[in-house]
Amino acid sequence: MIAITGASGHLGKAAIQFLLQKVAPTNIVAIVRNPEKVSDFKQKGLIIRQADYNKYGTLIQAFKGVEKALQISTIGVDIETAKRQEKNVVKAMAENNIKHIVYTSMVQARPNTLFQGTEAQYHTEELIKATKIPYTFFRNSMYMEAIPELIGNALQTNEIRYPSGSGKVSFVSRTDIAEAIANVLTENTHQNQIYEITGNRAYTFDELAKLISPEMKHIDIADNLFKEELISYQIPLAIVELLVSMANGIKAGEFSHTSNTIEKLLRRKPLDLVEYLKSL
Ligand SMILES: NC(=O)c1ccc[n+]([C@@H]2O[C@H](COP(=O)([O-])OP(=O)(O)OC[C@H]3O[C@@H](n4cnc5c(N)ncnc54)[C@H](OP(=O)(O)O)[C@@H]3O)[C@@H](O)[C@H]2O)c1
């Protein structure tokens, strides 16, 4: 059986759709905290198990009898909570003697990055390595599909207000990542591999603005102003800090790495940013 955590999220759902083209539904375990969100999968015959990254006991049960697992990184929490939640998942997988762990990490994961998310996910990579279970790390760059959120109301105002300086991002399609993950989960050649999953080129936000529309501009606002704007949307302070750290990471080039690995995993060209932007 192949288990997918975060199976109610965008990446988890998409990975399952691709897996269903290769694996019987009864061999797929969708791990979710709210089973109602995946009633469509239940109808298709998938096994649905309820678990929360905060509740170790639920995770132990969820991974019972599972051979391979896709651990999707957590979201919407501060760095210490993220580390704690992901440690629970790794421990529960190890306890169940899983044979292969595929984990969604962050591009160029390493310690002491400005983006707190990268540091947390590097920490999880290390925990997984310490279990000695064969692993595959998908070190994903930023999703193209995250652009609408990243640019806020720019489609109305023609201004992307974001403190990324001239930092570049190698945007990659989340749907392509999902397909590549399904390939890796059903092939036996990816053990102990670290894949940098990126677009084939990286773009500054000035370039991104011009690609969206000739009238659009990138305004490189100060960190403090960005922070104030986020706080005005009632976003919790810990998450505001996380988002500011992401902008700082982008500015410092932490998302600029490019690689053609995804093309190899897909055995075709990945979606190009210019093509994606036509759908906005
Ligand atoms: N590279 C990028 O640009 C980028 C951008 C955004 C996120 N990410 C990372 O990539 C991951 C997948 O992206 P996505 O677009 O699929 O995100 P998403 O749609 O927000 O899905 C996140 C999933 O994680 C689940 N989850 C969160 N906290 C949980 C908990 N305590 N216990 C159990 N499940 C929990 C969510 O469950 P619910 O449905 O119950 O909420 C959801 O299924 C994210 O979680 C994040 O770590 C990367």
The ligand as a Gaussian input file, in Angstrom:
#p B3LYP/6-31G(d) Opt

LIG

0 1
 N        6.818000      25.221000      -2.946000
 C        5.812000      26.054000      -2.764000
 O        5.606000      27.062000      -3.485000
 C        4.850000      25.803000      -1.682000
 C        3.751000      26.662000      -1.525000
 C        2.829000      26.355000      -0.538000
 C        3.041000      25.239000       0.278000
 N        4.119000      24.455000       0.089000
 C        4.380000      23.240000       0.902000
 O        3.929000      22.127000       0.119000
 C        2.899000      21.421000       0.831000
 C        1.847000      20.949000      -0.148000
 O        1.311000      22.072000      -0.836000
 P       -0.238000      22.179000      -1.118000
 O       -0.391000      23.236000      -2.154000
 O       -0.823000      20.845000      -1.347000
 O       -0.779000      22.748000       0.290000
 P       -2.279000      22.652000       0.823000
 O       -3.240000      22.570000      -0.317000
 O       -2.472000      23.752000       1.814000
 O       -2.308000      21.243000       1.594000
 C       -1.690000      21.062000       2.819000
 C       -2.164000      19.739000       3.374000
 O       -1.555000      19.527000       4.644000
 C       -2.572000      19.089000       5.530000
 N       -2.236000      19.418000       6.905000
 C       -1.846000      20.616000       7.403000
 N       -1.686000      20.534000       8.725000
 C       -1.980000      19.249000       9.075000
 C       -2.013000      18.564000      10.302000
 N       -1.727000      19.159000      11.479000
 N       -2.332000      17.252000      10.304000
 C       -2.637000      16.620000       9.132000
 N       -2.654000      17.233000       7.940000
 C       -2.334000      18.534000       7.916000
 C       -3.794000      19.846000       5.076000
 O       -4.966000      19.285000       5.627000
 P       -6.366000      20.102000       5.636000
 O       -6.959000      19.926000       4.247000
 O       -7.149000      19.446000       6.693000
 O       -6.043000      21.541000       5.923000
 C       -3.668000      19.662000       3.572000
 O       -4.117000      18.391000       3.188000
 C        2.372000      22.421000       1.867000
 O        1.820000      21.730000       2.957000
 C        3.617000      23.224000       2.199000
 O        4.435000      22.564000       3.147000
 C        5.020000      24.702000      -0.867000

